[in-house]
Amino acid sequence: MIKVIAACVIGAALAGGLALAGTTVATNASSSAEPVNEPLYNYGDR
């Protein structure tokens, strides 16, 4: 029973750490992106 609880605690810690790392990487990637100065949808000249 103790092994199951220990596995749950370790799994929760790993999940939290990976979520934090993923959020940090995504935030850094989006902060360096430059905005686009073109319309999102280009239907051509009408």
PDB file with SEQRES, HELIX, SHEET and CRYST1 records, atoms N, CA, C and O in Angstrom:
SEQRES   1 A   46  MET ILE LYS VAL ILE ALA ALA CYS VAL ILE GLY ALA ALA          
SEQRES   2 A   46  LEU ALA GLY GLY LEU ALA LEU ALA GLY THR THR VAL ALA          
SEQRES   3 A   46  THR ASN ALA SER SER SER ALA GLU PRO VAL ASN GLU PRO          
SEQRES   4 A   46  LEU TYR ASN TYR GLY ASP ARG                                  
HELIX    1 AA1 ILE A    2  SER A   31  1                                  30    
CRYST1    1.000    1.000    1.000  90.00  90.00  90.00 P 1           1          
ATOM      1  N   MET A   1       0.827  -1.194   0.000  1.00  0.00           N  
ATOM      2  CA  MET A   1       0.000   0.000   0.000  1.00  0.00           C  
ATOM      3  C   MET A   1       0.875   1.264   0.000  1.00  0.00           C  
ATOM      4  O   MET A   1       0.554   2.259  -0.649  1.00  0.00           O  
ATOM      5  N   ILE A   2       1.968   1.197   0.732  1.00  0.00           N  
ATOM      6  CA  ILE A   2       2.873   2.345   0.789  1.00  0.00           C  
ATOM      7  C   ILE A   2       3.505   2.588  -0.570  1.00  0.00           C  
ATOM      8  O   ILE A   2       3.741   3.735  -0.949  1.00  0.00           O  
ATOM      9  N   LYS A   3       3.783   1.510  -1.314  1.00  0.00           N  
ATOM     10  CA  LYS A   3       4.376   1.655  -2.644  1.00  0.00           C  
ATOM     11  C   LYS A   3       3.414   2.371  -3.594  1.00  0.00           C  
ATOM     12  O   LYS A   3       3.851   3.176  -4.417  1.00  0.00           O  
ATOM     13  N   VAL A   4       2.137   2.096  -3.495  1.00  0.00           N  
ATOM     14  CA  VAL A   4       1.139   2.740  -4.350  1.00  0.00           C  
ATOM     15  C   VAL A   4       1.065   4.225  -4.040  1.00  0.00           C  
ATOM     16  O   VAL A   4       1.015   5.046  -4.955  1.00  0.00           O  
ATOM     17  N   ILE A   5       1.057   4.578  -2.768  1.00  0.00           N  
ATOM     18  CA  ILE A   5       1.008   5.983  -2.373  1.00  0.00           C  
ATOM     19  C   ILE A   5       2.277   6.701  -2.826  1.00  0.00           C  
ATOM     20  O   ILE A   5       2.210   7.831  -3.308  1.00  0.00           O  
ATOM     21  N   ALA A   6       3.425   6.056  -2.675  1.00  0.00           N  
ATOM     22  CA  ALA A   6       4.690   6.662  -3.094  1.00  0.00           C  
ATOM     23  C   ALA A   6       4.701   6.867  -4.609  1.00  0.00           C  
ATOM     24  O   ALA A   6       5.174   7.897  -5.089  1.00  0.00           O  
ATOM     25  N   ALA A   7       4.189   5.907  -5.357  1.00  0.00           N  
ATOM     26  CA  ALA A   7       4.130   6.042  -6.815  1.00  0.00           C  
ATOM     27  C   ALA A   7       3.205   7.192  -7.219  1.00  0.00           C  
ATOM     28  O   ALA A   7       3.500   7.920  -8.167  1.00  0.00           O  
ATOM     29  N   CYS A   8       2.099   7.358  -6.511  1.00  0.00           N  
ATOM     30  CA  CYS A   8       1.181   8.463  -6.795  1.00  0.00           C  
ATOM     31  C   CYS A   8       1.838   9.806  -6.514  1.00  0.00           C  
ATOM     32  O   CYS A   8       1.676  10.749  -7.289  1.00  0.00           O  
ATOM     33  N   VAL A   9       2.571   9.903  -5.426  1.00  0.00           N  
ATOM     34  CA  VAL A   9       3.240  11.158  -5.069  1.00  0.00           C  
ATOM     35  C   VAL A   9       4.321  11.487  -6.091  1.00  0.00           C  
ATOM     36  O   VAL A   9       4.435  12.633  -6.526  1.00  0.00           O  
ATOM     37  N   ILE A  10       5.117  10.490  -6.477  1.00  0.00           N  
ATOM     38  CA  ILE A  10       6.171  10.715  -7.470  1.00  0.00           C  
ATOM     39  C   ILE A  10       5.560  11.091  -8.816  1.00  0.00           C  
ATOM     40  O   ILE A  10       6.069  11.982  -9.495  1.00  0.00           O  
ATOM     41  N   GLY A  11       4.491  10.434  -9.205  1.00  0.00           N  
ATOM     42  CA  GLY A  11       3.818  10.749 -10.465  1.00  0.00           C  
ATOM     43  C   GLY A  11       3.250  12.161 -10.472  1.00  0.00           C  
ATOM     44  O   GLY A  11       3.350  12.866 -11.477  1.00  0.00           O  
ATOM     45  N   ALA A  12       2.665  12.572  -9.373  1.00  0.00           N  
ATOM     46  CA  ALA A  12       2.120  13.929  -9.285  1.00  0.00           C  
ATOM     47  C   ALA A  12       3.238  14.967  -9.348  1.00  0.00           C  
ATOM     48  O   ALA A  12       3.084  16.014  -9.977  1.00  0.00           O  
ATOM     49  N   ALA A  13       4.353  14.678  -8.703  1.00  0.00           N  
ATOM     50  CA  ALA A  13       5.484  15.609  -8.736  1.00  0.00           C  
ATOM     51  C   ALA A  13       6.054  15.718 -10.148  1.00  0.00           C  
ATOM     52  O   ALA A  13       6.373  16.818 -10.599  1.00  0.00           O  
ATOM     53  N   LEU A  14       6.185  14.603 -10.847  1.00  0.00           N  
ATOM     54  CA  LEU A  14       6.683  14.629 -12.227  1.00  0.00           C  
ATOM     55  C   LEU A  14       5.721  15.371 -13.143  1.00  0.00           C  
ATOM     56  O   LEU A  14       6.150  16.157 -13.988  1.00  0.00           O  
ATOM     57  N   ALA A  15       4.434  15.130 -12.985  1.00  0.00           N  
ATOM     58  CA  ALA A  15       3.444  15.807 -13.830  1.00  0.00           C  
ATOM     59  C   ALA A  15       3.486  17.313 -13.598  1.00  0.00           C  
ATOM     60  O   ALA A  15       3.430  18.088 -14.552  1.00  0.00           O  
ATOM     61  N   GLY A  16       3.581  17.725 -12.357  1.00  0.00           N  
ATOM     62  CA  GLY A  16       3.652  19.156 -12.052  1.00  0.00           C  
ATOM     63  C   GLY A  16       4.916  19.787 -12.605  1.00  0.00           C  
ATOM     64  O   GLY A  16       4.874  20.898 -13.134  1.00  0.00           O  
ATOM     65  N   GLY A  17       6.037  19.092 -12.490  1.00  0.00           N  
ATOM     66  CA  GLY A  17       7.291  19.614 -13.014  1.00  0.00           C  
ATOM     67  C   GLY A  17       7.287  19.730 -14.523  1.00  0.00           C  
ATOM     68  O   GLY A  17       7.771  20.718 -15.074  1.00  0.00           O  
ATOM     69  N   LEU A  18       6.745  18.729 -15.196  1.00  0.00           N  
ATOM     70  CA  LEU A  18       6.683  18.777 -16.662  1.00  0.00           C  
ATOM     71  C   LEU A  18       5.716  19.853 -17.137  1.00  0.00           C  
ATOM     72  O   LEU A  18       5.974  20.509 -18.146  1.00  0.00           O  
ATOM     73  N   ALA A  19       4.620  20.043 -16.436  1.00  0.00           N  
ATOM     74  CA  ALA A  19       3.674  21.100 -16.811  1.00  0.00           C  
ATOM     75  C   ALA A  19       4.315  22.476 -16.644  1.00  0.00           C  
ATOM     76  O   ALA A  19       4.122  23.357 -17.482  1.00  0.00           O  
ATOM     77  N   LEU A  20       5.069  22.663 -15.578  1.00  0.00           N  
ATOM     78  CA  LEU A  20       5.750  23.935 -15.350  1.00  0.00           C  
ATOM     79  C   LEU A  20       6.812  24.177 -16.426  1.00  0.00           C  
ATOM     80  O   LEU A  20       6.948  25.291 -16.932  1.00  0.00           O  
ATOM     81  N   ALA A  21       7.557  23.134 -16.768  1.00  0.00           N  
ATOM     82  CA  ALA A  21       8.587  23.282 -17.803  1.00  0.00           C  
ATOM     83  C   ALA A  21       7.956  23.593 -19.158  1.00  0.00           C  
ATOM     84  O   ALA A  21       8.465  24.438 -19.895  1.00  0.00           O  
ATOM     85  N   GLY A  22       6.860  22.924 -19.493  1.00  0.00           N  
ATOM     86  CA  GLY A  22       6.176  23.181 -20.755  1.00  0.00           C  
ATOM     87  C   GLY A  22       5.611  24.586 -20.825  1.00  0.00           C  
ATOM     88  O   GLY A  22       5.668  25.232 -21.872  1.00  0.00           O  
ATOM     89  N   THR A  23       5.067  25.061 -19.718  1.00  0.00           N  
ATOM     90  CA  THR A  23       4.536  26.418 -19.681  1.00  0.00           C  
ATOM     91  C   THR A  23       5.645  27.447 -19.854  1.00  0.00           C  
ATOM     92  O   THR A  23       5.461  28.454 -20.539  1.00  0.00           O  
ATOM     93  N   THR A  24       6.784  27.197 -19.241  1.00  0.00           N  
ATOM     94  CA  THR A  24       7.919  28.122 -19.353  1.00  0.00           C  
ATOM     95  C   THR A  24       8.426  28.174 -20.788  1.00  0.00           C  
ATOM     96  O   THR A  24       8.703  29.256 -21.307  1.00  0.00           O  
ATOM     97  N   VAL A  25       8.551  27.021 -21.432  1.00  0.00           N  
ATOM     98  CA  VAL A  25       9.026  26.979 -22.822  1.00  0.00           C  
ATOM     99  C   VAL A  25       8.032  27.676 -23.741  1.00  0.00           C  
ATOM    100  O   VAL A  25       8.436  28.424 -24.632  1.00  0.00           O  
ATOM    101  N   ALA A  26       6.743  27.445 -23.539  1.00  0.00           N  
ATOM    102  CA  ALA A  26       5.729  28.069 -24.388  1.00  0.00           C  
ATOM    103  C   ALA A  26       5.703  29.580 -24.193  1.00  0.00           C  
ATOM    104  O   ALA A  26       5.513  30.324 -25.155  1.00  0.00           O  
ATOM    105  N   THR A  27       5.890  30.032 -22.977  1.00  0.00           N  
ATOM    106  CA  THR A  27       5.899  31.472 -22.711  1.00  0.00           C  
ATOM    107  C   THR A  27       7.105  32.131 -23.366  1.00  0.00           C  
ATOM    108  O   THR A  27       6.984  33.212 -23.942  1.00  0.00           O  
ATOM    109  N   ASN A  28       8.261  31.491 -23.284  1.00  0.00           N  
ATOM    110  CA  ASN A  28       9.470  32.058 -23.895  1.00  0.00           C  
ATOM    111  C   ASN A  28       9.360  32.074 -25.407  1.00  0.00           C  
ATOM    112  O   ASN A  28       9.841  33.010 -26.045  1.00  0.00           O  
ATOM    113  N   ALA A  29       8.742  31.066 -25.995  1.00  0.00           N  
ATOM    114  CA  ALA A  29       8.606  31.015 -27.452  1.00  0.00           C  
ATOM    115  C   ALA A  29       7.645  32.090 -27.946  1.00  0.00           C  
ATOM    116  O   ALA A  29       7.883  32.701 -28.988  1.00  0.00           O  
ATOM    117  N   SER A  30       6.572  32.326 -27.215  1.00  0.00           N  
ATOM    118  CA  SER A  30       5.586  33.301 -27.663  1.00  0.00           C  
ATOM    119  C   SER A  30       6.053  34.740 -27.420  1.00  0.00           C  
ATOM    120  O   SER A  30       5.604  35.654 -28.110  1.00  0.00           O  
ATOM    121  N   SER A  31       6.933  34.949 -26.467  1.00  0.00           N  
ATOM    122  CA  SER A  31       7.385  36.308 -26.190  1.00  0.00           C  
ATOM    123  C   SER A  31       8.356  36.800 -27.256  1.00  0.00           C  
ATOM    124  O   SER A  31       8.501  38.007 -27.447  1.00  0.00           O  
ATOM    125  N   SER A  32       9.026  35.878 -27.955  1.00  0.00           N  
ATOM    126  CA  SER A  32       9.982  36.286 -28.980  1.00  0.00           C  
ATOM    127  C   SER A  32       9.334  36.385 -30.360  1.00  0.00           C  
ATOM    128  O   SER A  32       9.981  36.809 -31.317  1.00  0.00           O  
ATOM    129  N   ALA A  33       8.075  36.002 -30.468  1.00  0.00           N  
ATOM    130  CA  ALA A  33       7.388  36.048 -31.756  1.00  0.00           C  
ATOM    131  C   ALA A  33       7.020  37.486 -32.102  1.00  0.00           C  
ATOM    132  O   ALA A  33       6.669  38.274 -31.224  1.00  0.00           O  
ATOM    133  N   GLU A  34       7.104  37.819 -33.377  1.00  0.00           N  
ATOM    134  CA  GLU A  34       6.758  39.161 -33.830  1.00  0.00           C  
ATOM    135  C   GLU A  34       5.339  39.170 -34.380  1.00  0.00           C  
ATOM    136  O   GLU A  34       4.924  38.202 -35.017  1.00  0.00           O  
ATOM    137  N   PRO A  35       4.593  40.232 -34.149  1.00  0.00           N  
ATOM    138  CA  PRO A  35       3.223  40.290 -34.666  1.00  0.00           C  
ATOM    139  C   PRO A  35       3.209  40.409 -36.185  1.00  0.00           C  
ATOM    140  O   PRO A  35       4.134  40.952 -36.789  1.00  0.00           O  
ATOM    141  N   VAL A  36       2.169  39.904 -36.777  1.00  0.00           N  
ATOM    142  CA  VAL A  36       2.014  39.954 -38.228  1.00  0.00           C  
ATOM    143  C   VAL A  36       1.189  41.185 -38.585  1.00  0.00           C  
ATOM    144  O   VAL A  36       0.148  41.434 -37.977  1.00  0.00           O  
ATOM    145  N   ASN A  37       1.644  41.945 -39.557  1.00  0.00           N  
ATOM    146  CA  ASN A  37       0.944  43.170 -39.949  1.00  0.00           C  
ATOM    147  C   ASN A  37       0.097  42.959 -41.200  1.00  0.00           C  
ATOM    148  O   ASN A  37      -0.063  43.882 -41.999  1.00  0.00           O  
ATOM    149  N   GLU A  38      -0.437  41.773 -41.375  1.00  0.00           N  
ATOM    150  CA  GLU A  38      -1.280  41.456 -42.519  1.00  0.00           C  
ATOM    151  C   GLU A  38      -2.613  40.925 -42.004  1.00  0.00           C  
ATOM    152  O   GLU A  38      -2.692  40.404 -40.891  1.00  0.00           O  
ATOM    153  N   PRO A  39      -3.669  41.060 -42.826  1.00  0.00           N  
ATOM    154  CA  PRO A  39      -4.955  40.517 -42.386  1.00  0.00           C  
ATOM    155  C   PRO A  39      -4.901  38.997 -42.266  1.00  0.00           C  
ATOM    156  O   PRO A  39      -4.156  38.330 -42.984  1.00  0.00           O  
ATOM    157  N   LEU A  40      -5.694  38.466 -41.354  1.00  0.00           N  
ATOM    158  CA  LEU A  40      -5.694  37.026 -41.121  1.00  0.00           C  
ATOM    159  C   LEU A  40      -6.253  36.275 -42.319  1.00  0.00           C  
ATOM    160  O   LEU A  40      -5.713  35.239 -42.709  1.00  0.00           O  
ATOM    161  N   TYR A  41      -7.325  36.786 -42.904  1.00  0.00           N  
ATOM    162  CA  TYR A  41      -7.947  36.141 -44.040  1.00  0.00           C  
ATOM    163  C   TYR A  41      -7.760  37.018 -45.275  1.00  0.00           C  
ATOM    164  O   TYR A  41      -8.151  38.185 -45.272  1.00  0.00           O  
ATOM    165  N   ASN A  42      -7.178  36.476 -46.307  1.00  0.00           N  
ATOM    166  CA  ASN A  42      -6.964  37.213 -47.537  1.00  0.00           C  
ATOM    167  C   ASN A  42      -7.796  36.570 -48.645  1.00  0.00           C  
ATOM    168  O   ASN A  42      -7.433  35.517 -49.169  1.00  0.00           O  
ATOM    169  N   TYR A  43      -8.916  37.207 -48.999  1.00  0.00           N  
ATOM    170  CA  TYR A  43      -9.814  36.654 -49.986  1.00  0.00           C  
ATOM    171  C   TYR A  43      -9.509  37.176 -51.390  1.00  0.00           C  
ATOM    172  O   TYR A  43     -10.264  36.901 -52.322  1.00  0.00           O  
ATOM    173  N   GLY A  44      -8.445  37.902 -51.552  1.00  0.00           N  
ATOM    174  CA  GLY A  44      -8.088  38.438 -52.860  1.00  0.00           C  
ATOM    175  C   GLY A  44      -8.729  39.786 -53.113  1.00  0.00           C  
ATOM    176  O   GLY A  44      -9.460  40.310 -52.272  1.00  0.00           O  
ATOM    177  N   ASP A  45      -8.449  40.341 -54.275  1.00  0.00           N  
ATOM    178  CA  ASP A  45      -8.980  41.644 -54.646  1.00  0.00           C  
ATOM    179  C   ASP A  45     -10.398  41.500 -55.178  1.00  0.00           C  
ATOM    180  O   ASP A  45     -10.661  40.692 -56.069  1.00  0.00           O  
ATOM    181  N   ARG A  46     -11.300  42.286 -54.627  1.00  0.00           N  
ATOM    182  CA  ARG A  46     -12.694  42.236 -55.089  1.00  0.00           C  
ATOM    183  C   ARG A  46     -13.178  43.625 -55.371  1.00  0.00           C  
ATOM    184  O   ARG A  46     -14.327  43.810 -55.771  1.00  0.00           O  
TER     185      ARG A  46                                                      
END                                                                             
